[in-house]
Amino acid sequence: MHLNKILGSRGFLKTKWSGFPSAIGIVIGGFWMISCGGSSVTTQPKAPVEAYKYTNMQIQNEKHRSVVQVPVEISIADVTKHLNAQVQGLIYEDNSFEDGNQDNFKAKVWKRGPIVADARDSLLFYTVPLKIWAEKGYKVLGIGGSQATEFQINLKFITRFGVDADWKVNTQTASAGFDWVSKPSIKVAGVEVPITGIVSRLINENLAKISQAIDDNIRQNISIKPYVLQAWNLIREPRLLSEEYRTWLLITPTDILMSPFKIQNGKISATVGIKGFTQTYTGEKPVTKPALNIPPLIVTNDIPQGFQIGLIGTLPYEEASKLAASQFVGKTFDFKEGKYKIEVTSVDIYGQNEKLIIKAGLKGSISGVIYLKGTPFYDASTKLLSLKNVDYDLNTRSVLVKTANWLLQGRFAKQIEQQFVFPVGAQVEEAQKTIRQQLSSRKVIKGVNLSGHLEALEPDQVYLTPSAIVALIVAKGQVEVKIDGLL
């Protein structure tokens, strides 16, 4: 039988040549599969829901409790100068020879020289030099008369300083006695009669009154409240941290503590601690109205220290997506020793509560999109915003298990984690630099000096808001507002 007839009768020839296009396709497809490691898989998993726990305003309202130290000093030289200005000339007079005055004694008292003060053991010691004119009435053999005399004494006092809740300086003055500089005497019928006993008793009887008068005078004329109110409003004034990012430092004071007064190195000193909250605000300069009053004072030996503020590094999602695209788009990853290959075609980023979602477009052994998620954090050592625990979203994982399990077993997610970094340190450094400048020792207004320093930067938390990734870094240090020259 002829070969053609044999082949034709068995149907082989017809099948072979009529299926030629399919056979060619299989061969070509086989070569493509060999070169690409298998057929291309299309993935379109369900996208993770976009959701946020925090708004931008909530982040800006994140407050950090702080204490601003306000050392208050009153120079002893200023105190004595003030006392000398207040106590001048005739300071006491008693002109009574009235019935009932058994001593028949009149007196006038002048300050004869400057009051001198000294400090020892947290107490103020001072001496008031006086000149006294006294006139003593007498009767001798039924004949009455009077004799005048002058003498000098130095009155001594001890004062302990304090401050009342209403911010009035409160002193407790006690007499430390007196010294005779010259003693009094009168002549009766040509005979010198000492009257030191009578004078001593009269002085001692009036020392308590004099001490009270000193305390009343200090209380009426010395108040630190205006200066503390000045410091209070100075602290509340917004401070510009970054002109480029329009970032402001806000301090909201809440309480005032004060240590007891100490007297040392020629000064009466105490420390006021203003407790409050600090926060960082982005936008136009916040409006703060000057306070007209301050809270009552709480006196305590234990004033906490420490000033901290939150520095904000903000990375909008749009900018983050562009930065990520510049790192990944066009990059090729291979798996199973080159058996499978994918190329990243697009990157998009958004948030889901505390997780950052990465939407990656792919082509190659996989075509379509996949979703990964990771936890954003700020690395203080590198000053970079990074991701940790990057993994595939649950829906993406479910699709890949069925279609491209090799991708789950590869290092793609780990490579994304290692290379997914964004610089936000510049914003933080600028804010930190500005704060240091703001805290550098300088005179704000007469009698008020601001000083301080930052000691450490500690990452606090990374927040995901509807518009941006926000890294909050806590700057810790000390701040002092020094008040001097109260008198």
C-alpha positions in Angstrom: 0.0 0.0 0.0 1.2 3.5 -0.7 2.6 5.3 2.3 0.3 8.3 1.9 -2.7 6.0 1.8 -1.4 4.1 4.9 -0.9 7.3 6.9 -4.1 8.8 5.6 -6.2 5.7 6.4 -5.0 5.8 10.0 -5.9 9.4 10.4 -2.4 10.3 11.4 -1.6 12.7 8.5 -4.7 14.6 8.9 -4.3 15.1 12.6 -0.6 15.9 12.5 -0.8 18.7 9.9 -4.1 20.0 10.8 -2.9 20.6 14.4 0.3 22.4 13.3 -0.5 25.8 14.6 -1.3 24.4 18.1 1.9 22.4 18.1 3.9 25.5 17.3 2.2 27.4 20.1 3.0 24.6 22.5 6.6 24.6 21.5 6.9 28.4 21.7 5.1 28.4 25.0 7.4 25.7 26.3 10.5 27.7 25.5 8.9 30.8 27.2 8.1 28.7 30.3 11.7 27.5 30.3 13.1 31.0 30.0 10.8 32.5 32.5 10.5 29.7 35.0 6.8 29.0 34.3 3.6 30.6 33.0 2.8 34.2 34.2 0.2 34.4 36.9 -2.2 37.3 37.3 -2.9 38.4 40.8 -5.5 40.9 42.0 -6.1 40.2 45.7 -8.5 42.3 47.7 -7.0 45.5 48.9 -6.6 46.1 52.7 -9.0 48.6 54.0 -7.5 52.1 54.5 -8.1 53.2 58.2 -6.5 55.6 60.7 -6.5 55.8 64.4 -5.1 59.3 64.6 -5.7 62.7 63.0 -3.0 65.3 62.4 -4.6 67.4 65.1 -4.5 64.6 67.6 -0.7 64.2 67.0 -0.2 67.9 67.4 -2.1 67.7 70.7 0.2 64.9 72.0 1.6 66.6 75.1 4.6 65.8 77.2 4.7 66.8 80.9 7.6 69.0 81.7 8.9 71.2 84.4 10.5 74.6 83.7 12.9 75.7 86.5 12.7 79.4 87.5 15.5 80.2 90.0 14.6 83.4 92.0 17.3 85.3 93.7 17.1 88.4 95.9 20.5 90.0 96.6 21.0 90.7 100.3 22.6 94.0 99.2 19.3 94.8 97.5 17.4 94.0 100.6 19.5 96.2 102.8 19.3 99.0 100.2 15.6 98.7 100.1 15.3 98.7 103.9 17.6 101.8 104.2 15.4 103.5 101.6 12.3 102.7 103.5 13.6 103.5 107.0 14.8 107.1 107.1 15.1 109.9 109.7 12.7 109.9 112.7 11.2 106.4 113.1 9.6 106.6 116.5 8.2 109.3 118.9 6.5 109.2 122.2 5.6 112.6 123.7 3.4 111.5 126.6 3.8 112.7 130.2 0.2 111.8 130.7 -1.4 110.4 133.8 -0.8 106.7 133.9 2.6 106.9 132.4 4.4 105.7 135.5 7.8 106.2 133.9 7.2 109.9 133.0 9.3 109.2 130.0 9.3 110.7 126.5 11.4 109.5 123.6 12.3 110.1 119.9 14.2 107.6 117.8 16.2 108.2 114.6 18.1 105.9 112.3 21.7 107.1 112.7 23.4 105.1 110.0 22.9 102.4 107.3 21.3 99.2 108.2 23.8 96.4 107.9 22.8 92.8 106.9 24.5 89.5 106.9 23.4 85.9 106.2 24.2 82.8 108.3 22.5 79.4 108.4 19.7 80.4 106.0 18.8 83.3 108.2 19.2 87.0 107.6 20.9 88.9 110.5 20.8 92.7 110.4 21.7 95.6 112.7 19.7 98.8 112.9 21.9 101.7 114.4 19.7 104.2 116.3 20.1 107.5 118.0 17.6 108.1 120.9 16.6 111.2 122.6 14.8 110.7 125.9 13.4 112.9 128.5 12.7 111.7 132.1 10.3 113.4 134.4 11.0 113.5 138.1 9.9 114.9 141.5 12.4 115.7 144.2 11.2 117.0 147.6 7.9 117.9 146.0 9.6 119.8 143.2 8.9 118.3 139.7 11.0 118.6 136.6 12.5 116.7 133.7 15.9 116.0 132.2 16.7 115.1 128.6 19.5 112.8 127.4 20.8 111.3 124.2 22.3 107.9 123.6 23.0 105.4 120.9 22.1 101.7 120.5 22.3 99.0 117.8 19.1 97.0 117.5 19.6 93.4 116.2 17.1 91.3 114.3 16.9 87.9 112.7 14.6 87.3 109.7 13.5 84.1 108.0 12.1 84.5 104.5 9.1 82.7 103.0 6.4 83.2 100.4 2.6 82.9 100.9 0.2 81.2 98.6 -0.7 84.7 97.2 2.9 85.3 96.3 3.6 87.9 99.0 7.0 87.6 100.6 6.4 86.6 104.1 9.1 87.3 106.7 9.3 86.2 110.3 11.4 88.7 112.2 12.5 88.2 115.8 14.6 90.4 118.0 18.2 89.4 118.8 18.5 92.1 121.5 20.5 95.3 121.3 23.9 96.7 122.2 24.7 99.9 124.0 26.9 102.3 122.0 26.5 105.0 124.6 24.4 104.8 127.8 21.7 107.3 128.9 21.9 109.3 132.2 20.3 112.5 133.6 21.3 114.9 136.2 19.0 115.6 139.1 20.2 118.3 141.5 23.6 118.1 139.9 23.9 114.4 140.4 24.3 112.0 137.5 21.5 109.4 137.6 21.7 106.4 135.2 18.4 105.4 133.6 19.6 102.4 131.6 17.3 100.1 133.5 14.2 102.1 132.6 15.4 102.6 129.0 16.2 98.9 128.6 12.8 97.9 129.8 11.1 100.3 127.5 13.1 99.1 124.5 12.5 95.4 125.3 8.8 96.1 125.6 8.8 97.6 122.1 11.1 95.1 120.3 8.1 92.9 119.3 6.3 95.9 117.8 9.4 96.9 115.9 9.8 93.3 114.6 6.2 93.3 113.4 6.7 96.7 111.8 9.7 95.3 109.8 7.6 92.3 108.6 4.7 94.6 107.7 7.0 96.8 105.7 8.6 94.0 103.8 5.2 92.4 103.0 3.8 95.6 101.7 6.7 96.5 99.6 8.2 93.2 98.2 6.2 90.9 95.9 7.6 88.4 93.4 4.2 87.7 91.9 4.6 90.2 89.0 7.9 88.6 88.0 6.6 85.0 88.2 3.6 86.1 86.1 6.1 87.6 83.6 7.9 84.3 83.5 4.6 82.4 83.2 3.6 84.4 80.1 7.1 84.2 78.7 6.9 80.4 78.9 3.5 80.3 77.2 4.7 82.3 74.2 4.9 80.0 71.0 8.5 79.5 69.8 9.2 78.9 66.1 11.2 75.6 65.6 11.2 75.4 61.8 10.2 78.1 59.4 10.3 75.7 56.4 7.9 73.2 58.1 6.0 75.9 60.0 6.6 74.1 63.3 6.0 75.7 66.7 6.8 74.8 70.3 3.9 75.3 72.7 4.2 75.1 76.5 1.0 75.1 78.5 1.8 75.7 82.2 -0.5 74.2 84.8 1.0 74.4 88.3 3.6 76.3 90.3 5.8 74.8 93.0 8.4 76.6 95.0 11.2 75.5 97.3 11.8 77.2 100.7 14.1 80.2 100.6 17.8 79.7 101.2 20.3 82.3 102.0 23.8 81.8 100.7 26.5 83.5 98.7 25.1 86.9 99.5 21.7 86.1 98.0 18.3 85.0 99.2 17.3 82.3 96.7 14.6 79.8 95.9 13.6 77.7 92.9 10.2 77.9 91.3 9.1 74.9 89.3 6.4 75.5 86.6 4.8 72.3 85.6 3.1 72.1 82.3 2.8 70.3 79.0 4.8 70.8 75.8 3.6 70.0 72.3 4.8 70.6 68.7 2.3 72.4 66.4 2.5 72.7 62.6 0.8 75.5 60.8 0.3 79.2 61.5 1.6 80.7 64.7 -0.9 79.8 67.5 -2.6 82.7 69.3 -2.1 82.9 73.0 -3.5 85.6 75.2 -1.4 86.8 78.1 -2.5 85.3 81.4 -3.7 87.9 84.0 -3.1 85.7 87.0 -1.2 82.6 88.1 -2.2 79.7 90.3 -1.7 79.7 94.0 1.8 78.7 95.1 2.6 75.3 96.5 5.7 75.2 98.7 7.6 72.0 98.6 11.2 70.7 99.1 10.8 68.3 96.1 10.6 70.1 92.8 10.9 67.6 89.9 13.3 68.3 87.1 13.1 67.6 83.4 11.9 69.3 80.2 10.8 67.3 77.2 9.1 68.2 73.9 8.0 66.2 71.0 9.8 66.9 67.7 7.8 65.9 64.7 9.2 64.4 61.4 6.4 64.3 58.8 6.4 62.4 55.6 3.3 62.7 53.4 2.1 59.5 51.7 2.5 61.1 48.3 6.1 61.9 49.0 6.7 58.5 50.6 5.3 56.8 47.5 7.6 58.8 45.2 10.6 57.9 47.3 9.7 54.3 47.4 9.1 54.2 43.6 12.5 55.7 43.1 14.0 52.8 45.0 11.9 49.9 43.7 10.2 50.7 40.3 12.2 49.0 37.5 14.0 46.7 39.9 14.0 43.0 39.1 14.0 40.2 41.7 14.6 36.6 40.9 13.7 33.4 42.8 14.6 29.7 42.7 18.0 30.4 41.1 16.4 32.5 38.3 13.5 30.2 37.6 11.1 33.0 38.4 11.5 36.7 37.9 9.4 39.7 38.7 9.8 43.4 38.1 8.3 46.1 40.2 6.2 48.5 38.1 4.6 50.7 40.7 4.5 51.5 44.4 1.7 53.1 46.4 1.5 53.6 50.2 -1.3 54.2 52.7 -2.1 53.3 56.3 -4.3 50.8 58.1 -4.4 51.8 61.7 -0.8 51.0 63.0 0.4 49.2 59.8 1.8 50.8 56.7 0.3 49.2 53.5 2.5 48.9 50.4 0.7 48.3 47.2 3.3 46.9 44.6 2.6 46.5 40.9 4.4 43.6 39.3 5.1 42.0 36.0 7.0 38.9 34.9 6.2 35.5 36.6 3.5 37.5 38.3 1.4 40.2 36.8 -0.9 42.4 38.8 -0.6 43.8 42.3 0.3 42.4 45.7 -0.1 44.1 49.2 2.5 44.0 52.0 2.3 45.6 55.4 4.8 46.5 58.1 5.2 48.5 61.2 6.8 51.9 60.8 9.5 53.0 63.3 12.1 55.7 63.7 15.7 54.6 64.0 17.5 57.1 66.1 21.0 55.9 65.1 20.4 56.3 61.4 17.7 59.1 61.7 15.7 57.1 59.1 12.0 56.2 59.1 12.0 52.4 58.5 9.7 49.4 58.5 9.9 46.2 60.6 8.0 42.9 60.5 7.1 43.4 56.8 4.9 40.5 55.5 2.2 39.9 52.9 -1.3 41.0 53.6 -3.6 38.1 54.5 -5.6 38.3 51.2 -2.4 38.5 49.2 -0.9 35.5 51.0 -4.1 33.5 50.3 -3.9 34.2 46.6 -0.1 33.5 46.4 -0.5 30.1 48.2 -2.6 29.0 45.3 -0.8 30.7 42.4 2.8 31.6 43.3 3.9 29.9 46.5 7.6 30.4 45.5 7.2 34.2 46.2 6.1 33.5 49.8 9.2 31.3 50.3 11.6 33.9 48.8 13.2 37.0 50.4 11.1 39.6 48.6 9.3 40.8 51.8 12.6 40.9 53.7 14.3 42.9 50.9 11.4 45.3 50.9 11.9 45.7 54.6 15.6 46.3 54.4 15.4 48.8 51.6 12.2 50.6 52.6 13.8 53.6 54.4 13.1 57.4 54.4 15.1 60.3 55.7 13.2 62.5 58.1 16.3 63.3 60.3 16.7 66.7 58.6 13.4 68.0 60.0 14.3 66.7 63.5 17.8 68.1 63.4 16.5 71.5 62.3 14.0 71.6 65.1 16.6 70.4 67.6 19.1 73.1 66.4 16.4 75.8 66.8 15.5 74.6 70.3 19.1 74.8 71.3 19.3 78.3 70.0 16.1 79.2 71.8 17.5 77.7 75.0 21.0 79.3 74.8 21.7 81.6 77.7 20.2 85.0 76.8 18.5 88.0 78.4 14.8 88.0 77.4 13.9 91.2 79.2 15.4 93.1 82.0 15.8 90.9 85.0 14.7 87.7 83.2 17.2 85.3 81.6 16.4 82.2 79.7 18.8 79.2 79.5 18.8 75.5 79.0 20.0 72.6 77.1 18.9 69.3 75.4 20.5 66.1 76.7 19.0 63.3 74.6 16.6 62.4 71.7 14.4 59.4 72.3 12.1 57.9 69.7 8.5 57.9 71.0 6.2 56.6 68.4 5.4 56.7 64.7 1.8 57.6 63.9 -0.2 57.1 60.7 -2.6 59.9 59.9 -4.9 60.3 56.9 -2.2 62.4 55.1 1.2 61.4 56.4 3.6 59.2 58.3 4.5 61.1 61.5 7.6 60.3 63.6 7.5 61.7 67.1 10.9 62.0 68.8 11.1 63.2 72.4 13.8 65.7 73.2 14.8 65.8 76.8 16.7 68.4 78.7 16.6 71.2 81.2 15.2 74.8 80.9 15.6 77.7 83.3 14.0 81.1 83.4 16.2 83.1 85.8 14.7 86.1 87.6 17.1 88.5 89.3 16.9 92.1 90.6 13.5 91.9 92.3 14.2 95.1 94.3 
